[in-house]
């Protein structure tokens, strides 16, 4: 990045600013050097970074991308917590395996019933269906509760 001459284009992270990329690279280099510092002598490499003086000065220079949150670009599982299995939907291959083994305990613990069966009170494998491995997020959203 030091030798970049002219303009770069298509950068969605830093809007074509090579200096911000250098700052990110230096931050990552420092992080990795600190990680291995107990196993190798990294003092000279860290000193070289300090001497160069290209650092992130505040949080606005962080590398982050705001992703769209509207259909068909959103990913409902993005905000879920670890262990929150009730918002996950099983694919049709896994559903077939549960039906064949009659594993009703795990299917109830790990997956939400499909939208068409939420009013059912007794357990039935048919309440869980099985989402195809590929769905159209626009046309199939109501059938598979893609708007959670």
C-alpha positions as CSV (number, residue, x, y, z in Angstrom):
1,X,0.0,0.0,0.0
2,X,3.0,2.3,0.5
3,X,3.7,2.3,-3.2
4,X,0.1,2.8,-4.5
5,X,0.1,5.4,-7.2
6,X,-3.0,6.8,-8.7
7,X,-6.6,6.0,-7.7
8,X,-8.0,2.6,-6.6
9,X,-11.7,1.9,-7.1
10,X,-14.4,-0.4,-5.9
11,X,-13.4,-0.3,-2.2
12,X,-16.6,-0.6,-0.1
13,X,-14.7,-0.7,3.2
14,X,-12.6,2.5,3.1
15,X,-13.9,4.2,-0.1
16,X,-10.6,4.0,-2.0
17,X,-8.4,5.5,0.8
18,X,-5.0,3.7,0.8
19,X,-3.9,5.4,4.0
20,X,-6.8,3.9,5.9
21,X,-5.9,0.4,4.6
22,X,-2.3,1.0,5.8
23,X,-3.6,1.8,9.2
24,X,-5.7,-1.4,9.2
25,X,-2.8,-3.5,8.1
26,X,-0.5,-2.0,10.8
27,X,-3.2,-2.6,13.5
28,X,-3.4,-6.3,12.4
29,X,0.4,-6.6,12.2
30,X,0.7,-5.3,15.8
31,X,-2.0,-7.6,17.0
32,X,-0.3,-10.7,15.5
33,X,3.1,-9.6,16.7
34,X,1.7,-9.3,20.3
35,X,0.1,-12.7,19.9
36,X,3.4,-14.4,19.2
37,X,5.5,-12.2,21.4
38,X,5.9,-14.9,24.1
39,X,7.4,-17.3,21.5
40,X,9.5,-15.0,19.4
41,X,11.4,-11.7,19.7
42,X,9.2,-9.2,18.1
43,X,10.6,-6.0,19.5
44,X,12.3,-4.8,16.3
45,X,9.1,-5.5,14.3
46,X,7.0,-3.5,16.8
47,X,9.6,-0.7,16.9
48,X,9.4,-0.5,13.1
49,X,5.6,-0.1,13.3
50,X,6.0,2.6,15.9
51,X,8.6,4.4,13.8
52,X,6.4,4.4,10.8
53,X,3.7,6.1,12.8
54,X,0.7,5.0,10.6
55,X,-2.0,4.2,13.2
56,X,-5.7,4.3,13.6
57,X,-6.4,7.4,15.7
58,X,-10.1,6.8,16.5
59,X,-13.0,4.4,16.1
60,X,-14.1,6.0,12.8
61,X,-11.2,4.4,11.1
62,X,-12.3,0.9,12.1
63,X,-13.0,-1.7,9.4
64,X,-16.7,-2.3,9.5
65,X,-19.4,-2.7,6.9
66,X,-23.1,-2.0,7.5
67,X,-25.0,-4.7,5.8
68,X,-28.6,-4.2,4.5
69,X,-31.3,-5.3,6.8
70,X,-34.2,-5.6,4.3
71,X,-35.4,-8.5,2.2
72,X,-33.9,-10.1,0.2
73,X,-30.5,-9.0,1.5
74,X,-31.0,-9.7,5.3
75,X,-29.8,-12.7,7.1
76,X,-32.2,-13.4,10.0
77,X,-29.6,-15.5,11.9
78,X,-27.1,-12.7,12.0
79,X,-28.4,-11.3,15.3
80,X,-29.1,-14.5,17.2
81,X,-27.3,-15.5,20.3
82,X,-25.3,-18.6,20.8
83,X,-27.6,-21.4,21.9
84,X,-30.7,-19.7,20.6
85,X,-31.9,-22.6,18.5
86,X,-35.5,-21.6,18.4
87,X,-34.9,-19.2,15.5
88,X,-33.2,-21.8,13.4
89,X,-35.0,-23.8,10.7
90,X,-33.9,-27.2,9.6
91,X,-33.3,-28.2,6.1
92,X,-35.2,-31.0,4.4
93,X,-32.3,-33.4,4.6
94,X,-32.1,-33.1,8.4
95,X,-35.9,-33.2,8.7
96,X,-35.9,-36.6,6.9
97,X,-33.2,-37.9,9.3
98,X,-35.3,-36.9,12.3
99,X,-38.4,-38.5,10.9
100,X,-36.5,-41.7,10.1
101,X,-35.0,-42.0,13.6
102,X,-38.2,-40.6,15.3
103,X,-36.0,-38.2,17.3
104,X,-38.8,-35.9,18.6
105,X,-36.8,-34.7,21.6
106,X,-34.0,-33.0,19.6
107,X,-36.3,-31.6,16.9
108,X,-38.4,-29.8,19.5
109,X,-35.3,-28.6,21.4
110,X,-33.4,-27.3,18.5
111,X,-35.9,-26.0,15.9
112,X,-39.0,-23.8,15.7
113,X,-42.2,-25.2,14.2
114,X,-43.0,-23.9,10.8
115,X,-45.3,-20.9,10.5
116,X,-48.3,-23.0,9.4
117,X,-48.3,-25.0,12.6
118,X,-47.6,-22.6,15.4
119,X,-51.2,-23.0,16.7
120,X,-50.8,-26.8,17.1
121,X,-50.6,-28.0,20.7
122,X,-49.5,-31.6,20.2
123,X,-46.3,-32.7,18.7
124,X,-46.1,-33.9,15.1
125,X,-43.2,-34.1,12.8
126,X,-45.3,-32.5,10.2
127,X,-45.4,-29.3,12.3
128,X,-41.7,-28.9,11.6
129,X,-41.7,-29.5,7.8
130,X,-38.2,-29.0,6.6
131,X,-37.0,-26.0,4.7
132,X,-35.5,-26.7,1.3
133,X,-31.8,-26.1,1.1
134,X,-32.4,-23.2,-1.2
135,X,-35.4,-20.8,-0.9
136,X,-36.3,-17.5,-2.5
137,X,-36.2,-15.0,0.4
138,X,-38.8,-12.8,-1.4
139,X,-41.5,-15.3,-2.4
140,X,-41.0,-17.9,0.3
141,X,-40.6,-15.6,3.3
142,X,-44.1,-16.1,4.8
143,X,-44.0,-19.9,4.4
144,X,-40.7,-20.3,6.1
145,X,-40.8,-17.3,8.5
146,X,-37.8,-15.6,7.0
147,X,-38.7,-12.3,8.5
148,X,-37.8,-13.2,12.1
